[in-house]
Amino acid sequence: MPTSVEVVPPPPDPDPDVPDGREPTITEAAITGPTITEAAARWAEQLARWAIPEQILAQAPVSPWQHDTAMFVVDDTLDRNTPAAEIARAVLPVGGGSVLDVGCGGGRAAMSLVPPAEQVIGVDQSPAMLAQFARAAAVAGARAVTIEGRWPDAAVVTPAADVVVCHHVAYNVADIEPFLLALTAHARLAVVLVLPPRHPLSAWNDAWRHFWGLERPTAPTADDFAEVLAGLGIDAERWDVERPPLAGATADPDSRVRSARRRLCLTADRDDELAAYLDTHEPQWSDTNVVFRWPGSAGDD
C-alpha cells in the first residue's frame, strides 16, 4: 500500500457568527452556537470546578495541563483487538476506508484500525503529537493527513471520514455540544468515542488533599456524558470495557515523580517528599473505559 503524508494548514481564527466570511450552514450554526441543553450546561459547570486556584498555578514551574508526547505514541504495547477497536472496525468498509482521529495524540486510536483503514486523518493541537501520528501511519502503511488545530475550530479544514474516533478527549471539552456535533457531521458511518467512567484527574484527588489541602471534584462522569448525548437527540450504543494497555513510557519509573510533580504544580525541591508519598499512594486509575458509538451524518448531504 503506498503511503503519503498531507499536512493541512491550520484553520484561520474562527468567527462564530460568519465562518470564513459567508453565511453559516445549519450544521455550522449548530456547531458554533451556544449550549442548548441542560445536560451540556451541567457538564460545563462540572468541568469548571476542576480549575486550579490561581495562587497555585502562579508558582507552578510548568503547566499542569501539558502532555508528554511519549505517553501517547504507537509502540509495541498497542493492542489492535481492543473492544473499542473492534466496535469501530465493525462499521468500517471491509476493503479499506478512512478514519478521522480527533485529539489524535500519537495515533493509538487510528492505527489500531489499520488495516482495514487505508487513510488516517489526525487532528491535534500539538505539532509533536502530529509528527508521531504521521510516523505511525508510515509504519502502518496508511496514507495520512495531519491537521494542527483545536476541535471544532479545525473542523472547517478537516475532511469527512468513514469513521470518526475520539479517545480520552471529552473531559477536556467544556463546550461539549459543538464538539460532538462537529464529530457527527464529519462521520459518514459512525462516531466512536472513548472515555473513562470518571474524570481521569480524580485519581490525583488524594494527592491534592495531601500536598495542598485542596478538595477536588469527581464529576462529570461517563453517565453525565450519556445525558449530553441524549439531550442532543443522539441515540448512542454504550459498552463498558476493560482498559487496554498504555504506551510503554507510562511505566517508566524515572517519569513517575516528574509527571506527578507537573500534575500537582509542585516544585523540584519536594521530589523526595513526593516520591515517598507515591510509594504508598499510587494514583488509582480506572481499569475500565466506556465506549460510545452513534451514526454519523456526513453521508446525509
Secondary structure, 3 states (H helix, E strand, C coil): CCCCEEEECCCCCCCCCCHHHCCCCHHHHHHHCCCCCHHHHHHHHHHHCCCCCHHHHHHCCCCCCCCCHHHHCCCCCCCCCCHHHHHHHCCCCCCCCEEEEECCCCCHHHHCCCCCCCEEEEEECCHHHHHHHHHHHHHHCCEEEEEECCCCHHHHHCCCEEEEEEECCHHHCCCHHHHHHHHHHCEEEEEEEEECCECHHHHHHHHHHHHHCCCCCCCCEHHHHHHHHHHCCCCCEEEEEECCCCCHHHHCHHHHHHHHHHHCCCCHHHHHHHHHHHHHCCCCCCCEEEEEEEECCHHHC
